[in-house]
Amino acid sequence: MTSKPRLQLALDHTSLDAALHTAERLHPYVDIIEAGTILCISAGIQAVRALRERCPQHTLVADLKVADAGATLAEQAFAQGANWMTVICAAPLATMASAQAVAARHQGEIQIELFGRWTLEDAKRWLDLGIRQAIYHRGRDAQASGQTWSKQDLDIMKALSDMGIELSITGGITPADLPLFKDIAVTAFIAGRALAEAADPIAAARQFHSAINDIWRG
């Protein structure tokens, strides 16, 4: 991973045109672009292709949260131009392994989306498959109920980081939150509404980068 976390734009629009408009406006100010789950369900896998055509230099994520048919869905995602694809942590190891094989053939990567119940023993098995990335996710419903980043969250992230798992972190992230994660191997901070729905999206992206640069100097 890079020594400094990157900024990822999550596009969870229900309209492909709206997502493309946001990507067009913000792509110079972010490092990674994500075709979010909501967008992929609403617009189909062609959303990945449309984003790849418009943002050819960016790392592109297909956030499919795959639970089954790993090889088939990975082939779809990577053939449409994705660099990374997400698999839900509850998926069978066979699903993860088949998705990982396709990702490797396309010089891509699989990210394990951490939701619900999983253990550090599970994470060791993912590493054994060659999967090196995971997403630590505070979901929309958890945010709406007032859940904040806890010491338990941070301890789990640090344990994963120490194992060699590179983490992307998402869930209502703001620039003020970033110091919490300074001791963790963070691949990316994922922001969706904090960028797309900001009063000034470009200024919001610059605030993220400023905070990242201040915390991860050198």
Residue pairs with C-beta under 8 A, 6 or more apart in sequence:
1 166
1 185
1 187
2 187
3 216
3 218
4 212
4 213
4 216
5 181
5 186
5 187
5 188
5 189
5 212
5 216
6 31
6 32
6 59
6 187
6 188
6 189
7 29
7 30
7 31
7 32
7 188
7 189
7 191
7 205
7 208
7 209
7 212
8 30
8 31
8 32
8 33
8 34
8 61
8 168
8 170
8 188
8 189
8 190
8 191
9 22
9 23
9 26
9 27
9 30
9 32
9 33
9 34
9 191
9 192
9 195
9 196
9 205
10 34
10 36
10 63
10 170
10 190
10 191
10 192
11 19
11 22
11 23
11 33
11 34
11 35
11 36
11 39
11 47
11 51
11 192
11 196
12 36
12 37
12 38
12 39
12 192
12 193
13 19
13 22
13 36
13 38
13 39
13 42
13 196
14 38
14 39
14 42
15 42
15 43
16 39
16 42
16 43
16 46
16 47
16 50
19 35
19 39
19 43
19 47
19 51
20 50
20 51
20 54
22 195
22 196
22 201
23 33
23 51
23 54
23 55
24 54
25 201
25 202
26 195
26 196
26 201
26 202
26 205
27 33
27 54
27 55
27 58
29 202
29 205
29 206
29 209
30 58
30 195
30 205
31 58
31 59
31 188
32 58
32 59
32 60
32 61
32 188
32 190
33 51
33 55
33 58
33 59
33 60
33 61
34 60
34 61
34 63
34 190
35 47
35 48
35 51
35 60
35 61
35 62
35 63
35 82
36 63
36 192
37 63
37 64
37 65
39 47
40 47
40 48
40 62
40 63
40 64
45 62
45 76
45 77
45 80
46 80
48 60
48 62
48 77
48 80
48 81
48 82
49 80
49 81
51 60
51 81
52 60
52 80
52 81
52 82
53 81
59 83
59 84
60 81
60 82
60 83
60 84
61 82
61 83
61 84
61 85
61 86
61 111
62 77
62 80
62 82
62 84
62 85
62 86
63 85
63 86
63 113
64 73
64 77
64 85
64 86
64 87
65 86
65 87
65 88
65 113
66 73
66 74
66 85
66 86
66 87
66 88
66 91
66 95
66 99
67 87
67 88
67 90
67 91
67 95
68 91
68 92
68 95
69 95
70 87
70 91
70 94
70 95
70 96
70 97
70 98
70 99
70 100
70 102
71 98
71 99
71 101
71 102
73 85
73 99
74 85
74 98
74 99
74 102
74 103
74 110
75 102
77 85
78 85
78 102
78 103
78 105
78 106
78 108
79 106
82 108
83 108
83 109
84 103
84 108
84 109
84 110
84 111
84 133
85 99
85 103
85 108
85 109
85 110
85 111
86 110
86 111
86 112
86 113
86 135
87 95
87 96
87 99
87 110
87 111
87 112
87 113
88 112
88 113
88 115
89 112
89 113
89 114
89 115
89 116
89 118
89 122
89 134
90 115
90 116
90 117
90 118
93 125
93 129
96 110
96 112
96 126
96 129
96 131
97 129
99 110
100 110
100 129
100 130
100 131
102 108
103 109
103 110
104 130
109 131
109 132
109 133
110 131
110 133
111 131
111 133
111 134
111 135
111 168
112 123
112 126
112 131
112 133
112 134
112 135
113 134
113 135
113 137
114 134
114 135
114 136
114 137
115 137
115 139
120 159
120 160
120 163
123 134
123 160
123 163
123 165
124 163
126 134
126 165
127 163
127 164
127 165
132 164
132 165
132 166
133 165
133 166
133 167
133 168
133 187
134 160
134 165
134 166
134 167
134 168
135 167
135 168
135 169
135 170
135 190
136 153
136 156
136 157
136 160
136 167
136 168
136 169
136 170
136 171
137 170
137 171
138 147
138 149
138 153
138 170
138 171
138 172
139 171
142 171
143 171
143 172
149 177
149 180
154 180
154 181
154 184
157 167
157 169
157 181
157 184
158 183
158 184
160 167
161 167
161 183
161 184
161 185
165 185
166 185
166 186
166 187
167 184
167 185
167 186
167 187
168 186
168 187
168 188
168 189
168 190
169 181
169 184
169 186
169 188
169 189
169 190
170 189
170 190
170 191
170 192
172 194
173 189
173 190
173 191
173 194
174 194
175 207
175 208
175 210
175 211
176 211
178 189
178 208
178 211
178 212
178 215
179 211
179 215
181 189
182 215
182 216
189 208
189 212
191 204
191 208
194 204
195 201
195 204
195 205
195 208
198 204
